[in-house]
């Protein structure tokens, strides 16, 4: 059973020392590539990668594959995965690796392994929150397969067992939580390490804390090449910047990477993302207080074309704030969770039905009447799952907007939508 005393700070060095004795003489650790699902990015696995590292897995063996989820089924994602598999094997000097896929990513991983040449490079496959498969992975079902599913996952209709696989049935986890939660990690770790038990479910490091990540376009995960990330420490009570200038500014490289920023544990930060074009709309990210290092801080930009661009085109640019609230580890469901924004409870509406599995919600004055009607706005609701658009008018008062999710508080300053979209993130 996973245990961690949050009153103590356990360094990664201790975990590595602890597991070095376990690894001696055992099967060498192999690389792992984590593949996200629809509309997601590599930060789906930020928590799981931190857990692997806390339990002695070398960070140089852990990778996330970002792919264009808006072109699923067109072949490009499989080709990109093949390139990454070959690159990781060459980089780590390994002959095989593990693939972990969530939701649509599980289908991508399963399909990738149907080719015999590709299958020979795969030591095992982990399918999380996926859809029905008749056999284990591989052209002849020869690849060891772990299948993790949850009765509470209404997107995958509760999932199902795969004949011949190691099947782990969870009970309450929603479609996103089934990939990000500690029970899934426990199953992954045991499968990949051939039965070893994890000790820690998180790691809390001493200062300084290192933050890094990627800037990509929502949905297609295209790198925001030429963009800039400006980081400001903010007052946790007011959401206001502590000083006029940024604590750090990073250019986004050709692969979308930015960082590394040395943060203070317990501090709160605003990450402002600017695109390479002067007309690009700024995105202001506000996250909960920093507790540990994280090299998977993803900042998503507004797509410039396609359906996702059309969705965002309806967000007004005026004096009122426009919010995109994101829950990074599980869905927000009525009956289980309670979300209040500016004193208004949102989880008592149909936008948070368990069947919707709402992860991101877009809140703005969609009809221009300067009232919070809490009705649907824009095209965000057309997909039916994951996203919600809700009519909510934020006034221009100087007090912060307060968000409360299950008694966790996040205070942000009121930024007019003409100055950018505000993204509060519950980690």
C-alpha positions in Angstrom: 0.0 0.0 0.0 1.4 3.4 -1.0 2.2 5.7 2.0 3.9 9.1 2.3 4.3 11.3 5.3 3.8 14.8 4.0 5.4 16.3 7.1 8.8 15.0 6.0 10.8 15.9 3.0 12.2 12.8 1.3 14.8 13.5 -1.4 15.1 11.6 -4.6 18.6 10.6 -3.6 17.3 8.6 -0.7 14.8 6.8 -3.0 17.5 6.1 -5.5 19.8 4.7 -2.8 16.9 2.6 -1.4 16.2 1.0 -4.8 19.8 0.5 -5.9 20.0 -2.6 -3.8 16.7 -3.9 -5.3 17.9 -3.3 -8.8 21.3 -5.0 -8.4 21.3 -8.2 -10.3 17.7 -7.7 -11.4 16.5 -7.1 -15.0 17.8 -3.6 -16.0 15.2 -0.8 -16.1 13.9 -0.1 -19.6 12.7 3.2 -21.0 9.0 4.1 -20.9 7.1 6.3 -23.4 3.8 7.7 -22.1 1.2 8.5 -24.7 -1.7 10.9 -23.9 -5.3 10.9 -25.1 -7.7 13.2 -27.0 -7.2 16.9 -26.5 -4.5 16.2 -23.9 -0.7 16.6 -23.8 2.3 15.0 -22.1 1.4 16.7 -18.7 -1.3 14.0 -18.3 1.6 11.9 -16.9 3.4 14.6 -14.9 2.3 13.0 -11.6 3.0 9.5 -12.7 6.5 10.4 -13.9 7.2 12.1 -10.6 6.0 8.9 -8.8 8.3 6.7 -10.9 11.2 9.0 -10.2 10.4 9.0 -6.5 10.6 5.2 -6.5 14.1 5.2 -8.1 13.3 5.1 -11.8 15.9 7.1 -13.7 14.4 10.3 -15.1 16.5 9.8 -18.3 14.4 6.7 -19.1 11.0 8.5 -18.9 9.5 10.2 -21.9 6.1 11.7 -23.0 5.0 11.6 -26.6 3.0 14.7 -27.7 0.9 14.0 -30.8 -1.8 15.8 -32.9 -5.0 14.4 -31.4 -7.1 16.4 -34.0 -5.8 14.1 -36.8 -6.2 10.8 -35.0 -6.4 7.9 -37.4 -4.6 9.7 -40.3 -1.3 7.9 -39.7 0.9 10.8 -38.7 0.7 10.0 -35.0 1.8 6.5 -35.6 4.8 7.6 -37.7 5.7 10.1 -35.1 5.5 7.5 -32.4 7.8 5.2 -34.5 10.3 8.0 -34.8 10.2 8.6 -31.0 10.6 4.9 -30.2 13.7 4.7 -32.4 15.1 7.9 -31.0 14.6 6.7 -27.4 16.1 3.3 -28.0 19.2 4.9 -29.6 19.5 7.5 -26.9 19.2 5.0 -24.0 21.1 2.2 -25.8 18.2 -0.1 -25.1 16.8 -2.9 -27.3 13.2 -2.6 -26.0 11.0 -0.2 -24.1 7.5 0.0 -22.6 4.6 2.0 -24.1 1.8 3.4 -21.9 -1.3 4.8 -23.6 -4.4 6.5 -22.2 -7.8 6.7 -23.9 -7.2 7.5 -27.6 -3.5 7.1 -26.8 -4.2 3.5 -25.9 -5.6 2.9 -29.3 -2.6 4.5 -30.9 -0.3 2.3 -28.9 -2.2 -0.9 -29.6 -2.4 -0.1 -33.3 1.4 0.7 -33.4 2.2 -2.8 -32.0 0.3 -4.6 -34.8 3.4 -4.4 -37.0 5.8 -7.2 -36.3 9.0 -5.0 -36.7 7.6 -2.4 -34.3 6.4 -5.1 -31.9 9.9 -6.5 -31.5 11.0 -3.2 -29.9 8.3 -3.3 -27.2 8.8 -5.1 -23.9 5.3 -4.5 -22.7 2.2 -2.3 -23.2 0.0 -0.6 -20.6 -3.5 0.4 -21.8 -5.3 2.8 -19.6 -8.9 3.8 -19.9 -9.0 2.3 -23.4 -11.7 0.6 -25.4 -12.5 -3.0 -26.0 -9.7 -5.2 -27.5 -10.0 -8.9 -28.2 -6.4 -9.9 -27.6 -3.2 -8.6 -26.0 -1.0 -6.3 -28.0 1.2 -7.5 -30.9 0.4 -9.0 -34.3 0.0 -12.4 -32.5 -0.9 -11.1 -29.1 2.6 -11.8 -27.9 3.4 -8.6 -26.1 2.8 -8.6 -22.3 -0.2 -6.3 -21.7 -1.5 -4.5 -18.6 -5.1 -3.3 -19.0 -6.2 -0.7 -16.4 -9.9 0.3 -16.5 -12.5 1.8 -14.1 -16.1 1.2 -13.5 -16.4 5.0 -12.9 -15.0 5.8 -16.4 -18.2 6.6 -18.2 -16.4 7.7 -21.4 -15.0 4.2 -21.9 -18.3 2.8 -20.5 -16.6 1.2 -17.6 -14.0 -0.6 -19.7 -13.6 -4.3 -20.1 -11.1 -7.1 -19.6 -8.7 -8.2 -22.4 -8.2 -11.9 -22.6 -4.7 -12.9 -21.7 -3.8 -9.5 -20.3 -3.1 -8.5 -16.7 -6.5 -6.8 -16.0 -6.8 -4.2 -13.2 -10.3 -3.1 -12.5 -10.7 0.2 -10.6 -13.9 1.3 -9.1 -14.3 5.1 -8.8 -11.8 6.7 -11.0 -13.2 8.9 -13.9 -11.8 8.8 -17.4 -8.9 11.1 -16.7 -8.2 10.0 -13.1 -7.8 6.4 -14.2 -4.6 7.5 -15.9 -3.3 10.1 -13.4 -4.2 8.5 -10.0 -2.0 6.6 -7.5 -3.9 3.3 -8.0 -3.0 3.3 -11.7 0.6 4.1 -10.8 0.8 1.2 -8.4 -0.4 -1.2 -11.2 2.0 0.3 -13.8 5.0 0.2 -11.5 4.5 -3.4 -10.5 4.0 -4.5 -14.1 7.0 -2.6 -15.5 9.3 -3.7 -12.6 8.1 -7.3 -12.7 6.4 -7.2 -9.3 8.3 -4.7 -7.2 6.2 -2.7 -4.9 6.4 1.1 -4.9 7.2 2.8 -1.6 6.3 6.5 -2.3 3.4 8.0 -4.2 5.1 11.4 -4.5 8.4 13.2 -3.8 8.8 16.6 -2.2 12.1 18.2 -2.8 14.0 20.9 -0.9 14.5 24.3 -2.4 15.2 25.3 -5.1 12.4 23.8 -7.0 12.9 23.4 -10.8 10.1 24.1 -13.2 10.2 23.5 -17.0 7.8 22.4 -19.7 6.4 23.0 -23.1 4.3 25.6 -24.9 2.1 23.9 -27.5 -1.2 24.6 -29.3 -4.3 23.0 -27.7 -5.4 19.8 -29.4 -2.7 19.4 -32.0 0.3 20.0 -29.7 2.2 22.0 -32.3 5.2 23.7 -30.6 4.7 27.5 -30.2 8.0 28.2 -31.8 9.2 31.7 -31.2 6.9 32.2 -28.3 7.9 33.6 -24.9 7.1 32.5 -21.4 7.2 35.2 -18.7 7.0 34.1 -15.0 5.8 36.3 -12.2 5.6 35.4 -8.5 2.1 36.4 -7.2 0.5 37.2 -3.9 -1.4 34.0 -3.0 -4.2 36.1 -1.4 -4.7 38.7 -4.2 -3.3 37.1 -7.3 -1.4 40.3 -8.0 2.1 40.2 -9.2 4.7 40.8 -6.5 6.7 43.2 -8.8 6.3 44.9 -12.1 8.9 42.9 -14.0 9.0 39.1 -14.5 11.1 36.8 -12.4 12.2 35.0 -15.6 11.6 35.1 -19.3 12.2 32.0 -21.6 12.1 31.6 -25.3 10.2 28.6 -26.6 12.5 26.4 -28.7 11.9 24.5 -31.9 10.4 21.5 -29.9 8.2 23.7 -27.7 10.4 23.5 -24.6 11.0 26.3 -22.2 12.9 26.5 -18.8 14.4 25.7 -16.4 13.1 28.1 -13.8 14.3 27.9 -10.2 11.1 28.5 -8.1 10.5 28.7 -4.3 8.5 25.9 -2.8 5.3 27.2 -1.4 5.2 30.2 -3.8 2.5 30.9 -6.4 3.3 32.0 -9.9 1.7 33.4 -13.0 3.0 32.1 -16.4 2.2 34.4 -19.2 2.4 32.9 -22.7 2.9 35.1 -25.7 3.0 33.9 -29.3 5.5 34.9 -31.9 3.1 37.2 -33.6 2.3 40.6 -32.0 -1.4 40.0 -32.6 -1.4 36.7 -30.7 -3.7 36.7 -27.7 -1.8 36.4 -24.4 -2.6 33.5 -22.1 -2.2 34.0 -18.4 -1.8 30.7 -16.4 -2.3 30.7 -12.6 -1.4 27.5 -10.8 -1.6 26.3 -7.2 1.3 26.8 -4.8 4.4 25.0 -5.9 5.2 21.9 -3.8 7.9 20.1 -5.9 9.9 20.2 -9.1 8.0 19.6 -12.3 9.4 19.4 -15.8 6.0 18.9 -17.3 4.5 22.4 -16.9 2.6 22.7 -20.2 1.2 26.0 -21.4 -1.3 25.7 -24.2 -1.8 28.4 -26.8 -5.0 29.2 -28.8 -4.9 27.3 -32.2 -4.8 29.6 -35.2 -6.9 27.4 -37.5 -9.5 24.5 -37.5 -12.3 23.7 -35.1 -10.4 24.6 -32.0 -9.7 28.1 -33.4 -13.4 28.5 -34.1 -14.3 27.5 -30.5 -12.0 30.3 -29.2 -13.1 32.9 -31.7 -16.4 33.3 -29.7 -14.6 34.5 -26.6 -15.0 38.3 -26.5 -12.2 40.8 -26.2 -13.6 43.4 -23.8 -13.2 44.7 -20.2 -14.6 41.6 -18.6 -12.4 38.6 -17.7 -12.6 35.3 -19.7 -11.5 32.2 -17.8 -10.6 28.7 -18.9 -10.5 26.6 -15.7 -8.5 23.4 -16.0 -8.3 20.4 -13.7 -5.1 18.6 -14.4 -5.6 15.3 -12.6 -9.2 14.4 -12.7 -12.6 15.5 -14.0 -14.9 17.8 -12.0 -18.2 16.0 -11.4 -21.4 17.0 -9.7 -22.3 14.7 -6.9 -18.6 14.2 -6.1 -16.9 17.6 -6.4 -17.8 21.2 -5.5 -16.5 24.1 -7.6 -17.3 27.7 -6.8 -16.2 30.6 -8.9 -16.7 34.1 -7.6 -19.1 32.7 -5.1 -21.3 30.8 -7.7 -21.5 27.0 -7.5 -21.0 25.5 -11.0 -21.0 21.8 -10.1 -24.8 21.9 -9.6 -25.4 22.3 -13.3 -25.6 19.8 -16.1 -22.2 20.8 -17.4 -20.7 18.6 -14.8 -22.7 15.4 -15.2 -20.4 12.4 -14.7 -21.1 11.3 -18.3 -19.5 14.6 -19.5 -16.2 14.1 -17.6 -15.6 17.8 -17.6 -11.9 18.7 -17.4 -11.8 22.2 -18.8 -14.5 24.8 -18.6 -14.6 28.2 -20.4 -16.3 31.0 -18.5 -17.2 34.3 -20.1 -20.1 36.7 -20.8 -21.2 35.0 -24.0 -24.4 36.9 -24.7 -23.1 40.3 -23.6 -25.8 41.0 -21.0 -23.3 41.4 -18.2 -25.1 38.7 -16.1 -24.1 35.2 -15.2 -26.9 33.1 -16.8 -24.9 29.8 -16.4 -26.2 28.7 -19.7 -24.1 27.1 -22.5 -22.0 29.4 -24.7 -19.9 29.0 -27.8 -18.9 25.7 -29.4 -17.2 24.2 -26.4 -20.2 22.0 -25.5 -20.5 20.4 -29.0 -18.1 17.6 -28.2 -20.2 16.4 -25.3 -17.2 15.4 -23.1 -14.2 17.0 -21.5 -15.0 20.7 -22.4 -17.8 23.0 -21.3 -18.6 26.6 -22.2 -20.7 28.5 -19.5 -22.1 32.0 -19.6 -20.6 33.8 -16.7 -20.0 37.6 -16.4 -17.1 38.7 -14.1 -17.3 42.3 -13.0 -14.3 44.7 -13.1 -13.9 45.0 -9.3 -10.4 45.2 -7.9 -10.8 42.2 -5.6 -9.5 38.9 -6.9 -11.6 36.2 -8.5 -11.7 33.4 -6.0 -12.0 29.8 -7.2 -12.7 27.0 -4.7 -12.5 23.3 -5.8 -13.2 20.9 -2.9 -12.0 23.5 -0.4 -8.8 24.2 -2.3 -8.5 28.0 -3.0 -7.0 29.8 -6.0 -7.1 33.6 -6.1 -6.4 35.3 -9.4 -6.5 39.0 -10.5 -9.2 40.2 -12.8 -7.6 40.5 -16.3 -9.8 42.0 -19.0 -10.3 39.6 -21.8 -8.9 42.1 -24.2 -5.6 41.6 -22.4 -5.8 37.8 -22.7 -7.5 34.6 -21.6 -6.9 33.7 -18.0 -6.3 30.0 -17.2 -6.6 28.9 -13.5 -5.1 25.4 -13.1 -5.9 23.0 -10.2 -3.0 20.6 -10.0 
